């Protein structure tokens, strides 16, 4: 019985090694938690003569619950 089990285990390991996916077939998964530091423009950018600044996300209280406010861009004159 032990001989058959060892033979079966060896066969499974051999087949697994032959059929194993190559790095080109492998798929990647990325999980991000929280807010990104900047979206598409970096810490600031210019548009029609107005400088837009990135305001990072933050936590605040809303109707007795703590909620997360995602980061956003705002006008340069509102940033000061």
Residue, then its C-alpha position, 0 to 999 in steps of 0.5 A: x500500500x505504501x509503495x502504491x501511494x509513493x508511486x502515485x505521489x511521484x507521478x503527481x509531482x512529475x505531471x505537475x512539473x511538466x504542466x506547471x505554468x511558465x512565467x509568461x503564462x502567470x497572471x499578477x494581482x495588485x491590491x491597493x488600500x487607501x488613496x493614491x498620492x496623486x492621480x494623473x497630474x502629480x502634485x500640481x498642474x496648470x490649466x488655463x492660467x490657473x494652478x491646480x493643487x492636489x489635496x490628499x484624502x482624509x478622514x472626517x465625521x459626517x452625520x455621526x460616522x467617520x468617512x474617508x474623503x478621497x483626494x482631489x485637485x483644487x484651484x491654486x487660489x483656494x489652496x492658500 
